Amino acid sequence: MIHDNEIDATGLLCPLPVLKIRKKIKTVSSGEILLVLADDPASIIDIPHFCNEQGHQLLKMDKNKTKLTFFIKKK
């Protein structure tokens, strides 16, 4: 999927991935897509919850053996 910005949150544990998203998403324009890479299992719950609470759209979430990938569209 095409994205406008990217965050690599691999190696970071809860709540750091969400905190990085919160900081970065303030700098992007409405409608832009943010790619987030993470490997903390809690991100499966935390990132969708963050999107829901803040009104951003979680377009896609993928999981492989070691990495989680999230595509978030800013509201």
MIDOSE-1310 file (N, C-alpha, C; in nm, 2 decimals, decimal comma, always signed):
residues 75
mihd	+0,08/-0,12/+0,00/+0,00/+0,00/+0,00/+0,09/+0,12/+0,00; +0,05/+0,22/-0,07/+0,13/+0,35/-0,08/+0,10/+0,43/+0,05; +0,21/+0,48/+0,10/+0,20/+0,56/+0,22/+0,28/+0,69/+0,21; +0,24/+0,79/+0,30/+0,31/+0,92/+0,29/+0,42/+0,93/+0,39
neid	+0,41/+0,87/+0,51/+0,51/+0,87/+0,61/+0,52/+0,73/+0,68; +0,63/+0,72/+0,75/+0,66/+0,59/+0,81/+0,72/+0,60/+0,95; +0,68/+0,51/+1,04/+0,74/+0,50/+1,17/+0,79/+0,36/+1,19; +0,91/+0,35/+1,23/+0,96/+0,22/+1,27/+0,97/+0,21/+1,42
atgl	+0,87/+0,14/+1,48/+0,86/+0,12/+1,62/+0,91/-0,02/+1,67; +0,98/-0,08/+1,58/+1,03/-0,22/+1,62/+1,13/-0,20/+1,74; +1,12/-0,30/+1,83/+1,20/-0,30/+1,95/+1,15/-0,21/+2,06; +1,04/-0,14/+2,04/+0,98/-0,06/+2,14/+0,86/-0,13/+2,21
lcpl	+0,85/-0,12/+2,34/+0,74/-0,19/+2,41/+0,63/-0,08/+2,44; +0,51/-0,13/+2,47/+0,40/-0,05/+2,51/+0,44/+0,04/+2,63; +0,41/+0,17/+2,62/+0,32/+0,24/+2,53/+0,40/+0,31/+2,42; +0,53/+0,29/+2,40/+0,61/+0,37/+2,31/+0,56/+0,37/+2,17
pvlk	+0,52/+0,26/+2,11/+0,47/+0,27/+1,97/+0,36/+0,37/+1,95; +0,26/+0,37/+2,04/+0,15/+0,46/+2,03/+0,19/+0,60/+2,06; +0,29/+0,62/+2,15/+0,34/+0,76/+2,17/+0,41/+0,81/+2,05; +0,48/+0,73/+1,98/+0,55/+0,77/+1,86/+0,45/+0,81/+1,75
irkk	+0,34/+0,73/+1,74/+0,23/+0,76/+1,64/+0,17/+0,89/+1,68; +0,14/+0,91/+1,80/+0,07/+1,03/+1,85/+0,15/+1,15/+1,81; +0,28/+1,14/+1,83/+0,37/+1,26/+1,80/+0,38/+1,28/+1,65; +0,40/+1,18/+1,57/+0,42/+1,19/+1,43/+0,29/+1,23/+1,36
iktv	+0,18/+1,18/+1,40/+0,05/+1,21/+1,33/+0,01/+1,36/+1,34; +0,07/+1,43/+1,44/+0,04/+1,57/+1,45/+0,11/+1,65/+1,34; +0,21/+1,59/+1,28/+0,29/+1,66/+1,18/+0,25/+1,63/+1,04; +0,15/+1,54/+1,02/+0,11/+1,50/+0,88/-0,03/+1,56/+0,86
ssge	-0,06/+1,58/+0,73/-0,19/+1,64/+0,69/-0,30/+1,54/+0,69; -0,42/+1,59/+0,71/-0,54/+1,51/+0,71/-0,55/+1,43/+0,58; -0,58/+1,30/+0,59/-0,59/+1,22/+0,47/-0,47/+1,14/+0,43; -0,35/+1,18/+0,49/-0,23/+1,12/+0,46/-0,22/+0,98/+0,53
illv	-0,14/+0,89/+0,48/-0,14/+0,75/+0,53/+0,00/+0,73/+0,60; -0,01/+0,68/+0,72/+0,11/+0,66/+0,80/+0,13/+0,51/+0,81; +0,25/+0,46/+0,77/+0,29/+0,32/+0,79/+0,36/+0,31/+0,92; +0,32/+0,21/+1,00/+0,38/+0,18/+1,13/+0,43/+0,04/+1,13
ladd	+0,56/+0,02/+1,16/+0,61/-0,11/+1,18/+0,64/-0,13/+1,33; +0,60/-0,24/+1,38/+0,61/-0,27/+1,52/+0,63/-0,42/+1,54; +0,68/-0,46/+1,66/+0,69/-0,60/+1,69/+0,65/-0,63/+1,84; +0,59/-0,53/+1,90/+0,54/-0,56/+2,04/+0,40/-0,62/+2,02
pasi	+0,37/-0,74/+2,08/+0,24/-0,80/+2,06/+0,13/-0,71/+2,11; +0,15/-0,63/+2,21/+0,04/-0,54/+2,26/+0,00/-0,44/+2,15; +0,08/-0,42/+2,05/+0,04/-0,32/+1,95/-0,09/-0,37/+1,87; -0,11/-0,50/+1,87/-0,23/-0,55/+1,80/-0,36/-0,49/+1,87
idip	-0,35/-0,46/+1,99/-0,46/-0,40/+2,07/-0,45/-0,25/+2,08; -0,33/-0,21/+2,11/-0,31/-0,06/+2,14/-0,33/+0,03/+2,02; -0,27/-0,01/+1,90/-0,28/+0,08/+1,78/-0,42/+0,09/+1,73; -0,50/-0,02/+1,71/-0,64/+0,00/+1,67/-0,72/+0,08/+1,77
hfcn	-0,69/+0,06/+1,90/-0,76/+0,13/+2,00/-0,73/+0,28/+1,99; -0,61/+0,32/+1,97/-0,56/+0,45/+1,95/-0,64/+0,52/+1,83; -0,64/+0,45/+1,72/-0,71/+0,50/+1,60/-0,85/+0,52/+1,63; -0,92/+0,43/+1,69/-1,06/+0,44/+1,72/-1,09/+0,56/+1,82
eqgh	-1,01/+0,57/+1,92/-1,03/+0,68/+2,01/-1,00/+0,82/+1,95; -0,90/+0,83/+1,86/-0,86/+0,96/+1,80/-0,94/+0,99/+1,67; -1,01/+0,89/+1,62/-1,09/+0,91/+1,50/-1,01/+0,89/+1,37; -0,89/+0,83/+1,38/-0,81/+0,80/+1,26/-0,86/+0,66/+1,21
qllk	-0,84/+0,64/+1,08/-0,89/+0,51/+1,02/-0,77/+0,41/+1,00; -0,79/+0,30/+1,06/-0,69/+0,19/+1,05/-0,73/+0,12/+0,92; -0,65/+0,14/+0,81/-0,68/+0,09/+0,68/-0,65/-0,06/+0,67; -0,54/-0,10/+0,73/-0,49/-0,24/+0,71/-0,39/-0,27/+0,83
mdkn	-0,40/-0,40/+0,87/-0,31/-0,45/+0,97/-0,26/-0,58/+0,93; -0,13/-0,60/+0,92/-0,08/-0,73/+0,88/+0,01/-0,78/+0,99; +0,02/-0,91/+1,00/+0,11/-0,98/+1,10/+0,18/-1,09/+1,04; +0,31/-1,09/+1,05/+0,39/-1,21/+1,01/+0,45/-1,26/+1,14
ktkl	+0,55/-1,35/+1,13/+0,61/-1,41/+1,24/+0,67/-1,31/+1,34; +0,74/-1,21/+1,29/+0,81/-1,12/+1,37/+0,77/-0,97/+1,37; +0,69/-0,93/+1,27/+0,66/-0,79/+1,25/+0,51/-0,77/+1,24; +0,47/-0,65/+1,29/+0,33/-0,61/+1,26/+0,34/-0,48/+1,18
tffi	+0,25/-0,47/+1,08/+0,24/-0,36/+0,99/+0,10/-0,30/+1,00; +0,10/-0,16/+1,02/-0,03/-0,09/+1,03/-0,03/+0,02/+0,93; -0,14/+0,04/+0,86/-0,16/+0,16/+0,77/-0,27/+0,24/+0,83; -0,24/+0,36/+0,87/-0,33/+0,45/+0,94/-0,35/+0,58/+0,86
kkk	-0,48/+0,61/+0,83/-0,51/+0,73/+0,76/-0,56/+0,83/+0,86; -0,49/+0,95/+0,86/-0,52/+1,05/+0,95/-0,66/+1,12/+0,92; -0,73/+1,14/+1,03/-0,87/+1,20/+1,01/-0,86/+1,34/+0,95
